[in-house]
């Protein structure tokens, strides 16, 4: 039975405890339950009262395809809400193999304390001074950590943004090649880790095997069906491996929902130059890798290895959201500039969605010119200098930067920046932006599936009909997927396959040796959302917080002339009761 590891970051004491009342939970369901139970909703997010929870999903550490996602949970310093931020990388699988369901970082060192690394092996837990890593970017830090602890170690770490507790700070994770290219980006959880004075957590699972299933033959059969389902779907088996998530650039641009110049237009005239097709062509020409998995066991392989003109590795996980945030949103049209911005964010430890919107605030405020990618990278690199006032502003994200620069066109919900779909022309995802417990977040209920891609249904993207119900159902499904530790992209295959959810239920049942039904999968998601809503309500969030900024209602979006026409009261039906 896996255990929970609790670490007091002030006293450097730790203990393992039985799962107890958290039995049956994993991933997001576990992080959100622990935060609800143990963190005062009114506490300051950077105080000793907050806790940072890293939890593997229910299916982590097994042979199940695409089961290696890690969930981080805490009260968010960016939004003030409960937060779960999700990432790929090697961490979750290694954590599960070590027999640990979750790590809980508690308390907070005294002011002036130095940073530490936490090293976890089969033999136990050790602390080591991280003085040689303080102030370093994640790439240099990762190199030192792997040289010290072995190339196969799994690492979770922060960059300078997290060390200085910037509100847009991410937590980075090592990919299969040992690069810090996978991010739990949203919500500023890197700042929570920084407040605990933890630079890195290193996992060495040497001597540990895959988790054994209670019913191995049934488990293997269900796992085989599952992998075949993913490989057989046109999105997860063909489109994403060939062109990555940026395959969406041309699709969303054609739909008139590709936010351009800080959400002023739904189409970007240079979309083709930054599309998934253009990225794949560039990578192929330069000798990089078009197909790459973010964690061991991924069969979708939607990541890539983007290289510069000399063929030198630059970045991985060059995703649609990042390409949009530093591309159309800021009018940058050079792929190499956008890739350099992605690399800079990973190195500083910053959320690319929030930073892309932050750079747009700097452009709105006249700090740098629209379309100047190189100036944007210099701004992001300034976050690495804790004494640089402008760098500190940039590192605090979109809402903070807008205030500092006197900008009134600020695309945030609950102070979290909007992702790459304009809610006026993809209204289902607009409902999700407003009503998710997480602040504006497309992954919480990806209605783009039904609105644009016509996967799992067909809901007209620019009308109101069906949007609230679609978003609610997807929010429940997503919470369940996050709790199981599965990649969100499995939803494409699951939505189009009647055997999808039953297969998931069979996997859990065969793994645990206990009955597990389709209803149990759904209830896992429902209860997770109820926990998150309960925390936010206790933190003071109300109906009035569930709405988009006024300019979405007042400004028709070209080319379709659409506006946001839901009230916050209407959308309460999207929340679980």
N, C-alpha and C positions, 0 to 999 in steps of 0.2 A: 504494500500500500504506500503510495507516494505521501510525502509529508510537506508541511509548510515550514519554511525557514524564516525565522524572525531575527533581524539584526538591529541592534541598538547602535546608531551611528555616533552617539556621543560617548558611550562607555566602551564601545567595540566589543560588546558581549553578544552572544547569539545562542539560540536554541532551536531545536526541531520540535514540532508538535504534530500530533495526529490531526488529520483533516477535520474530524469531528463534525460539527454542525454544517460544515461546508462540503460534505460528501455529495458527490454527483455534480459539483460545479467545476468549471474550468474557464480559462480565458477571461473574456469580458464579464461573464456572469459572476465569476469569482472576484475579480478586481472590484467590480461595482458593489458587491455585497459586503466585502471587507471595508471599503471606503464608507458605505452607508452605516455599517455597524460601529466603526471605530474612529472615524474622523468627524469632529464637530462641524456641522454644515456652515457655521458662521466663522470658523477659524480662518486666520490668514493663511493663504496657500503656501507661503514660504516659512511658516512658523513650525515649531517642533511638533505641533498637534497634527499636522498633515502627515500622511504616509504615502510612500510610493510602492505600489505593488506590481510585480512582474509575474505574470501567470501564464503557464502553458495551457493549451486547450485540452479538452477531454481526450482527443485522439492523438495528441503529440507523442513522439517517441515510438511510433508504430510504423508499419509498412504502408499505411494509408496515404495515397497520393495527395499532395498539397495540404498536408496537415501540420505544417511547421510554422504557423504564424504565432507571434508572441503578443500578448496584451499587456499594456502598461496602464495602470489606473491611479488616480489621485484626485484631489480637488485642484482644478486648473487655476494657475495664477493669471492666465490670460482672460478666461471667461468668468471665473468665479463659480462655475458649475462643476458637477461631477464630470470626470473625463476618463475615457478609454481611448488610448492611441495605439494603433496596431502596426506591426512591422513583420517583414520577412527576415531572412537571415538564418544563421545557424543556432541561435540561442535557445529557442523553444525546444527543439529536438534534444539538444544536449542536457537541458534542464530536466526534461522528463526522464532521460536515461539515467541521470544521477539520482532518480527517485524523489525529485522535488517538484511539487505541483506549483508552488509559488514562493517567491522571495518577497518579504515585507521589510522595507527600510523604514525605521522608526526613529523618533526623537531628532535631535539636531546638535551638532558639536558647538562648543563655545565659540564666541566671536574670536577670529584670529587663528583658529585651528587650520592646519594644513589639510590638503586633500589626501585621501587614501584610495587604494585599490582593494577590492575584495576578491580573493581567489578561492574558488570552490572546486574540490576534487573528490574522488571517491573516498579519500582518507579524511576529509573534513573541510573546515573553513579557516582561512588565514587572512590577516590584514597586512598590507605592505604600504609603506609611504609612497606617495605619488608625486613627490617634489620635482622629479625630473620630467614629469608630464604637464605640470601646471603651465597654462598659457599656450600649450601646443595645440595645433589643429588635430583633428581626429586621424588624418592619414599618418602623420609623424608619430602620434601616440600609438596607433595600432601597430606600426612597424616595431616599436620598442617593446610593446606588450607581447607580440608573437615571438620576437627574438628571445624574450625572457621565459615564456611559458609554453612555447611550441607552436608550430604553424597550424596545428589542428584545433587549437583552442577556440572556443566561441566567446565573443566579447560584446559587451554592452557598455557604451561609453559616451561621454559628453565632450563637446568642444569648448572653446573660449566663451561662447554665448551662454552655455549652461553654467560654467564656472562663475560668471558674473551675474547669474540669475536673470538673464534677459527673458522677457515674456514670450518671445517667439522661439525659444530654444528647443531644439529637438534632442532625442536620444538616438544615437546611431548604433547599428548592429553590423557585425562582420558577415559578409557573404561567403559562399563556399571557397572563394579564393583569398579570404582574409582581408577584404577591403571594407572600410566603414561606409558602404554605399547604400545600406538599407536604413530607413529612418522611421521611428515613431515620431512623426513630425508635429502633429496638431496639438494645440492646447498648452504649449510651454512646459511640458513635463520634464524637459532637460533642466529647467530652472529649479524644479523641485529636487531633482537629483543633485544639482549643484548646491542647493541649500543644505543638503545632508553631507556635503563635503566628500562625496564619492565621485571620483573621476571615472572609474571603470569597475565592472564586475567581469571576472574572467572565469569561464567554465572549462574544465578539463575532464572529459568523460572517458578517459582511457580506462579500460577494464570493465566498462559498462556496456551491456547489450541492449537490443531493442526491447521494448516492453512486451511481455508475453500476454497473449490473449487467453481468457478463460476457456474459450471454445475455439481452438486454433484453426480447425478445418473450415468451420463456418466463417471465421474471420477472414481467412485467405480468399475464400470464394466471394465474399462480399467486397473485399478490397479489389479483387480482379474486375468485378462488374463495375465498380466505381471508376477505376482507371480507364476502362474501355469507354465509359460514358463520357469522360472528359476528353479523351482523344478522338472520339467520334463526333463531337459537336463542331460545327463549322467555325464558331468563334474561338473556343478553347483549344481545338485541335488544329486549326488552320490559320485564322486571321491573326490572333495574338502572337503565336510563334513566329509568323512571317514578318509582321510589321510592328509588334509591340503595342502598348496602349495608345501610342500616338497615331494608330490607324484611325482614331476618332477625329483627328484634326479636320480632314476633308469632309467627313460625315457631318460633324456638328456645324462646321462652317456653311455647308450647303443647306443645312436646316435653318440657317439664320439665327443660331443660338450661341455662336462663338464670341464671347465677350471681347470687345476690341476697344482700346484706348480707355481703360477704366470704365467699361460697360456703357460706352456711348453708341456702339454699333454691334450688330449680330454677325457681321462678316468682316474678315480681314483680307485685304487684297493680296497679301503675300502668303496666304495659308498654305498653298502648295509647296512653297519653299521650306516650310518647317513641318511638313506632314510626316506621318509614319513611313510613307513610301519614299520620301526624300531622305529620311534618316537611314532607312535600310539600304538605299542605293549608296549613300555616302560611306556607311560602315563597310559595305562589301568592297567598294572601290579601294578603301584604305587598309583593308585587311583586319578589321575588327570582327566582332561576333554579333550577328543579328539575333541569334537564339541563345538565351542564357537563363538559368534558373536562379531565383533569389535565395533558395534554400534547397538542401538535399531532399530529394523526394518530390520535387516539382516536375510535373509532366507537361505543364502548359508552356513554360519557358518564354515568358513575355518580356523578360529583361533583355538587355543587350550590353555589349562592351563597346562604347563609343570611343574612337581614337582620333587624335589630331592629324594634321596633314602629313606629319612625319611617321604616322603609324603608332604613336605612343599612346598608351591608355590614358583616357581623360576621366570618364565617368561611366557608371552603370545605373540601371534603373532610370533611364532617361525617359520619364513617363509623360503621358499626355498632360497632366495637370501642370507639371513643371515647364513643359514646352509652351503651353498656353500662358502661364503666369509671367514668364520672362520673354515671351514672344508677342502674341497679339495684344495682350493686356498692356504692354509697355511700348509697342510698335517696333520691337527689335526683330529683325528678319534674317539675321545671320545665325545659322545653326551652331557654328563654333562658339559664338558669343553666348548663346543660350546654354550650351554644354559647359562652358567655363563658369557660368553663373550657378549651374547645378552643382558643379564640383566645389565651388566656393561655399555654398550653403552646407553641403555635407561636411566640409572641412571645418567650418566655424561651428557646425551643429545648429542649424537653423531650418525651420519649416519652409520649404520652397513656395507653397501656396501663399502663406502669409507674407513672405519676403517679396514675392512677385507683386503683390498688392501694395506692399510698403514702398517698393521702388516706384510704383505708379503714383503714390502720394508725394514722393520726392519730386517726380516730374510735374505733377499738378502744382506743387509749391515752388517750382522754378529752381530747385536745388541742382538738378541736372536736366539735360534736354531729352525730350521724347525720342525714343529709338536708339539712345546711346548705350549700347550694351557694355562697352568697356568702362564707361564711367559708373555704370551700375555695379559692375564687379568690384571696382575700387571702393564703393560705398559699403558693400557687404564685407569686404576684407577689413574695413575699419572696425567692425564689430569685435575683431580679435584683440584690439587695444582697449583695455578696460578704462583707460584714462581719456579716451577720445569721446568727447561729448556727442558729436554727430553719430559716431558708431553706436553709442548707447541708445540713441533715439531709434536708429534703424533696427537694432536688435530687439526692441520692444514691440515691433509689429505695426500693423496697419493703423489701428485706432489711435495708438500713442503718437505715431509719426504724423498722422493727419492733424492732431491737436497741435503738435510742435510746429508744423509748417502752415497752419492756418487754412487747411483744406476742409471744405464742407461736403464734398462728394465722396462718401466713405462707405464702401461696400462690405459691411460687417453685420452679423447677427450675433448678439451676446458677445460682442467685441472680437469674434473670430471671422477672418476674412472669407469671402465667398470663393468657391472653386470655379471651374471652367465651363459652366453652363449657365447662360443667362436665364433667370427664373421667369422672365416675361414670355419666353418662347419655349421653355421646357417646364411647364408649371407644376408637374408632379414633383420634380426635384426641388422646386421652389417651396412647396409645402414641407418637404423634408428639411430644407435649410432652416425654416422657421420653427418647426415643431420638434426636431430632434433635441435630445437632452444635451447634446455635445457642442452647441454653437454651430454656425453654418458648416455643413459637412455633407458632401454628396454621397459618401460611402454609407452613411447611416440608413439610407433608403433610396437606392439608385433607380429612380423612376425613368431614367434615360432608357432603360431596357424596354419599357412599354411605350414611352413617348416617342422615341426616335428609332430604336433598333428593332422594335416589334418582336422582342423575345419575351415569352411568357404572357403575351396579351397585346392589345392594340388600344391605346388611350391617346386620343388626339392631343398633341403637345401644347397647342395654344388655346384650348378651351378649358373650362372649369370642370366639366363632367368627368367623374371617375378619379380625379386626381387625389382627393383626400383619402379615399379607400385604398387606392394603389400605394400611396406613400405609407399608410399605416401598416398594411400587410408586409411591405418590404422592410419597414423598420423592425418588425417582429422577426422576420426571417433573417435579417442581417445580424441582429443581436444573438440569435441562435448560432449562426455560422461563426461569428467571432468567438463565441463561448466554446465551440468545438475545436477551435484552432485551425479552421479551414480558411483557405484563401477565398476572398470575396468573389473572385472570378469564377469559382465553381458554380455560382448562381446561374450563369448563362446556360450551362448544361442542365442544371436541376430544374430550372423554370420550364424547359422544353421537354422534359422527360418525366413521365408519370412514376417511374421507378426511382427518381432522384432522392426524395425525402425518405421513402421506405428503405432504400439502401443505406442511408445515413443511420437510420434507427437500428438496422440490422448490425451495422458496424459497432455501434455503442453496446448493443446487447451482447454480441459475441465477445467483445473485449472485456466487459465486466462480468459476464455470466449471469446477468440479471435482466428481466424483461425491460424492454425499452421500445416505445411505440412512436408512431408519427405524432400523436398528441403530445408525447413527452418532449419531442424536438420543439414543437410550437410553444409549449409551456415554458421551456427553457428561455426562449426569447421574450415571452410575455413577462415573466417574473423579473428578468434582467431589466427591462424597461420600467417596470413598476418600482424597482429599487432606485433607479436613477431619477425618476420623477419625484420620488419621496425625498431624496437628498436635495434636489433643486428647490422643491417647495419649502423645505426647512431652511434653505439658504436665502429665501426671500424672492425667488423668481415667480412671476405671475403671468397671466394672459398677455399683458402688455409687452412682455419681452419676446413674444412669439410673432414677430413681424419684421418685414424687410424695411430698409431705409426708404424714406418718402420718394426719392427720385425714381425708384422703380415703378411707383404708382403714377407719378406725374409726367414722366418722359416716355413717349412711345419709342419702342426699339425698332430701328430699321433692320431688315427691309420689310418686315411684316406689320410694323406699327402697333405692336402688342404692348400692353401695360399689365402690371400686377394688379389683380382685381379681387383678391381675397382679403377679408378682414381677419384679424387675429382671433376673434370670437368664432368665426366659421371653422377655423382650423383646429379647434380643440377636439373635434371629432377624430383627428388623426392620432390622438394620444390614447394609449391603453387605459382602461378604467380600473 
